Amino acid sequence: MSNTSAKRTERSTASNIIKGSLGNLIEWFDWYVYASFSVYFSASFFPSEDQTAQLLNAAAIFAIGFIMRPIGSLILGRFADKNGRRASLTLSILLMAGGSLVIGLTPGYNTIGILSPIILVITRLIQGLSLGGEYGTSATYLSEMASKEHRGFYASFQYVTLIAGQLIALLVQIIIQATLTSAQIYAWGWRIPFFVGAVGALIVLWLRLSMLESDQFTAAKAANKETGTLRQLAKYPKAVLTVVGLTLGGTISFYTYTTYLQKFMINSMGLAPNVVSQVNFWALFIFMLLQPVAGHLSDQIGRKALLLWFGISGTLLTVPLFTVLQHVKSPWIAFLLMLGGLVIVTGYTSINAIVKAEMFPTEIRALGVGLPYGLTVAIFGGTVEYIALWLKNAHHENFFFWYVSGAILISLLVYTRMADTKKTSYLDK
């Protein structure tokens, strides 16, 4: 540990971690705003009398963003390992800010023709790249900046800000829907959240310019070590495969409870959309507050205990939980069941960033954390809704519950075989 790190106060550490994690909030706000407002802006970019066709086009572009995430993890992960965490995080938020501003300003198809959807596609590709790069680099930065005794606590703020971005996007949507008429939102109101995201990103960009670089990266740079290459990453095949294995069940369950469950409550349970929005908002709010609590707990008892909690509980309780939900008509019971699922998932979300960061040395950490994670999320996280809806359409909705449970079981097998990274952390080497 360097003298600089020793002199760094807890207040200074917290300040830099806030700056590093706030960008994550903006990135995810912009990501969810696209999904939330696609029903309003799809007609502006895609000429069609069929609203379903317009929504499918918008959804296809949303999916393209997932495909770009591993590419972003590769490009910005290598950039972070070669040029610094601060430089990569600054570039990431700049790309997202520019993307939001472009979407907000782009004229509709009726004004500039085919250029309108082309600009949208290119912009979403760039934003997908930005989001993919943000995860690995922010996980690395938060882990490296945190003091040894509080790494789990501070690293948990990655998901605090991720969930906060989703909640703020939902809140902005509620405010816009309450203050503007439906016609106004369809005409121009949908642009407002993209401008909000762009302004927020510029504020975070300004904050990130004053961030300190991590001591681990500074030391690795001073030692003239080879950094950020795939050749180096290939030296850690077990760690790479472990990241894939521990992410598989976590990402599927996360998107199941935070994204698909909202549609499940409407389509399968028959709850009113406005009721579902409130259930989701408050369940996610509590979920957000649980992250640092669980992160702090991992600093006391280790990371593996929480992963085992998620793996065992998720494997055994996912099918019963969803089976009960199918027959529930009370919003309160739906809220409690959703919250129960999120408490289980907290065992993964609260510490997955620090666990992955502790598995790789400094010179390859951002790439090692981001690339296998990005690939796994693109393949399995990005297809959760499609698989769930396809099985429902085939009248086998229950198969999806077993799919989620089976994925968690695979991750559980990984958890039982892996070491507790708190005890073997590369951050201490």
Secondary structure as UniProt FT lines:
FT   HELIX           3..7
FT   HELIX           10..45
FT   HELIX           51..83
FT   HELIX           85..105
FT   HELIX           109..112
FT   TURN            113..114
FT   HELIX           115..145
FT   HELIX           148..150
FT   HELIX           151..155
FT   HELIX           157..179
FT   HELIX           182..187
FT   HELIX           189..191
FT   HELIX           192..208
FT   TURN            209..210
FT   HELIX           215..222
FT   TURN            223..224
FT   HELIX           230..233
FT   TURN            234..235
FT   HELIX           237..255
FT   HELIX           256..260
FT   HELIX           261..267
FT   HELIX           273..301
FT   HELIX           303..325
FT   TURN            326..327
FT   HELIX           331..349
FT   TURN            350..351
FT   HELIX           352..357
FT   TURN            358..359
FT   HELIX           362..364
FT   HELIX           365..376
FT   HELIX           377..381
FT   TURN            382..383
FT   HELIX           384..393
FT   TURN            394..395
FT   HELIX           397..417
FT   HELIX           421..424
FT   HELIX           426..428
//
